[in-house]
Amino acid sequence: MIKNIKVIAFDADDTLWVNEPYFQEAEKTFCSLLENFLPRKEISAELYKTEISNLEKYGYGVKGFLLSMIETALRISNKKVPSEIIEKIINLGKSILEKPTELLADVDFVLNKLGSNYKLILATKGDLLDQHRKLTKSGLGHHFHRIEIMNDKNESEYRELLKRLEIRSEEFLMVGNSLKSDILPVVSIGGQAIHIPYHTTWQHETTDKKNISGLYCEISKLTELLEMLK
């Protein structure tokens, strides 16, 4: 299935390194801090609503998540949340930024193998400074011909990426853990994609596989990509 590929793009968060578990850990702590105001499940739902409403303002990443936590805390407490809890919430956001960049299995090995035959790029979204920080800590930067920190991952953004790369859509392969961001928009514009599910995914990044028709397949681990590209 996979053929005539010139460029392979890799998502970063939860494809190359750990990300979502850190956010989920912070969210659990956030909910516990505010359980005097609402049950934890309701707090989580309110936080998600705030995050979605703020995406256009703040984009994806830790800073937007932190601001959404503070906004949610103020709203559900009717602005009665103690200042010491706000301070703890701020420290929660900072703690995510201070996490190590933990590579997933065999990432460096696979990138090294593919780099001799393909042009590799990093195509991810999130906070610009945070993603560059994680990339630097990862030690993977030398594998990539270019780094693309995208505002969003939709058909329009991918078309613009292909223009910058000066390739046709069928010459582009996207590898990532999100059906919504890494797979659906790419196959919709005629590209090819490989889905590597991660054990946990932010609910905003989920979509029904029935929505996807095009050149994509699913593998369970990154090393399987080497076999598919032989």
C-alpha positions in Angstrom: 0.0 0.0 0.0 2.7 2.5 1.0 4.7 3.5 -2.1 6.2 6.5 -3.9 6.8 8.3 -0.6 9.3 11.2 -0.5 8.5 12.7 2.9 7.6 11.0 6.1 6.1 13.4 8.8 5.9 12.4 12.4 3.6 13.7 15.0 5.5 14.4 18.3 3.2 14.1 21.4 2.3 10.5 22.2 3.9 9.3 18.9 7.6 10.0 19.6 7.4 10.9 23.3 5.0 10.8 26.3 2.6 13.7 26.6 -1.1 13.1 27.4 -0.5 11.1 30.7 1.1 14.3 32.2 -2.0 16.3 31.4 -4.3 13.6 32.8 -2.3 13.5 35.9 -2.5 17.3 36.3 -6.3 17.2 35.6 -6.9 14.6 38.4 -5.0 16.8 40.9 -6.9 19.9 39.6 -10.2 18.1 40.2 -9.2 17.1 43.7 -8.3 20.7 44.6 -11.8 21.8 43.7 -14.0 19.0 44.9 -15.5 21.2 47.6 -17.4 23.0 44.8 -18.4 20.2 42.5 -18.0 16.4 42.1 -14.7 15.5 40.3 -16.5 14.2 37.2 -18.4 17.4 36.7 -15.2 19.5 37.3 -13.5 17.5 34.5 -16.4 18.1 32.2 -16.4 21.8 32.9 -12.6 22.0 32.3 -13.1 20.3 28.9 -15.8 22.8 27.9 -13.4 25.6 28.8 -10.5 24.1 26.9 -12.6 23.7 23.8 -14.0 27.3 24.0 -10.4 28.6 24.4 -8.8 26.7 21.5 -9.1 29.6 19.1 -7.6 32.0 21.6 -4.8 30.0 23.1 -4.3 27.1 20.7 -3.0 23.7 22.0 -0.5 23.1 24.7 0.3 23.7 28.4 -0.3 27.4 28.5 -3.8 27.1 27.2 -4.5 24.2 29.6 -3.2 26.2 32.5 -5.4 29.3 31.7 -8.4 27.0 31.2 -7.9 25.5 34.6 -7.8 28.9 36.3 -10.8 30.1 34.3 -12.7 26.9 35.3 -11.8 27.2 38.9 -13.1 30.8 39.0 -16.3 29.9 37.3 -17.3 26.8 39.2 -16.4 28.5 42.6 -18.3 31.7 41.6 -14.9 33.4 42.1 -14.6 32.2 45.6 -11.7 29.8 45.1 -8.9 30.6 47.6 -5.7 32.2 46.2 -3.6 29.3 47.6 -5.5 26.9 45.3 -4.9 29.2 42.3 -1.3 29.1 43.2 -1.4 25.3 43.3 -3.1 25.3 39.9 -0.3 27.5 38.4 2.3 25.1 39.8 0.4 22.2 38.2 0.9 23.9 34.8 4.6 24.6 35.5 5.1 20.9 36.6 4.0 19.7 33.1 6.6 22.0 31.5 9.2 20.6 33.8 8.5 17.0 32.9 11.3 15.1 31.2 10.9 14.2 27.5 10.4 10.5 27.7 10.8 8.8 24.4 8.5 6.0 23.4 10.0 2.6 22.4 12.5 2.4 19.5 11.9 6.0 18.3 15.6 6.9 17.8 16.3 3.5 16.1 13.4 3.8 13.7 14.2 7.4 12.8 17.8 6.6 12.2 16.9 3.7 9.8 14.3 5.8 7.8 16.5 8.9 7.6 18.8 7.2 5.0 16.0 6.7 2.5 13.4 9.4 3.2 13.2 13.1 4.1 11.8 13.2 7.7 10.0 16.1 9.2 8.4 16.7 12.6 4.8 17.9 12.1 3.1 18.6 15.4 0.9 21.2 17.1 1.0 22.8 20.5 2.9 25.7 22.2 5.9 26.7 20.1 8.3 27.2 23.0 7.2 24.0 24.7 7.5 21.8 21.6 11.0 23.1 20.8 11.9 22.5 24.5 10.8 18.9 24.3 12.5 18.4 20.9 15.8 19.7 22.4 15.5 17.5 25.4 14.6 14.5 23.2 17.9 14.6 21.3 15.9 13.7 18.1 16.4 17.1 16.3 19.2 15.8 14.0 16.8 13.3 12.4 14.5 16.0 10.9 15.0 18.1 7.7 12.5 20.6 9.1 10.3 21.2 12.1 6.7 22.2 11.6 4.8 23.5 14.7 1.3 23.8 13.2 -1.6 26.0 14.5 -3.9 23.1 13.9 -3.9 19.9 11.9 -6.6 20.2 9.3 -6.8 19.8 5.6 -5.9 23.5 4.9 -2.8 23.3 7.1 -1.6 20.1 5.5 -2.1 21.5 2.0 0.0 24.5 3.0 2.6 22.1 4.4 2.7 20.2 1.1 3.3 23.4 -0.8 6.2 24.3 1.4 7.6 20.8 0.9 7.0 21.0 -2.9 5.6 17.5 -3.1 2.3 16.0 -4.2 -0.1 14.6 -1.6 0.5 11.0 -2.6 4.2 11.4 -1.9 3.5 12.4 1.7 3.2 9.9 4.6 2.0 11.1 8.1 2.6 8.9 11.2 0.8 9.7 14.4 -1.4 8.6 17.2 -4.5 10.8 16.6 -7.1 9.7 14.0 -8.5 13.2 14.0 -5.3 15.2 13.6 -2.8 12.9 12.0 -4.9 10.6 9.8 -8.3 11.9 8.7 -7.2 15.3 7.2 -4.2 13.7 5.5 -6.0 10.9 3.7 -8.8 13.4 2.9 -6.4 15.4 0.7 -4.9 12.3 -1.0 -1.9 11.6 1.3 -1.0 8.4 3.1 -1.0 7.8 6.8 -0.1 5.4 9.5 -2.0 5.3 12.8 -0.1 4.2 15.9 -2.7 4.2 18.8 -1.5 5.4 22.2 -3.1 3.9 25.3 -4.6 7.3 26.3 -5.8 10.1 24.0 -7.4 13.5 24.8 -11.1 13.2 24.0 -10.9 16.2 21.5 -8.5 14.1 19.4 -10.9 11.1 19.0 -13.0 10.3 16.0 -14.9 7.3 14.6 -12.8 5.2 12.2 -15.9 5.0 10.0 -15.3 8.7 9.1 -12.0 7.8 7.4 -11.7 6.5 3.9 -8.3 6.6 2.2 -4.8 5.3 2.3 -4.1 4.6 5.9 -3.4 1.6 8.1 -2.9 0.9 11.8 0.2 -0.6 13.4 0.8 -1.4 17.1 4.4 -0.2 17.4 6.8 2.1 15.5 9.2 -0.7 14.4 6.4 -2.2 12.2 6.8 0.9 10.0 10.2 -0.4 8.9 8.7 -3.5 7.5 5.9 -1.7 5.7 8.4 0.6 3.9 10.7 -2.2 2.7 
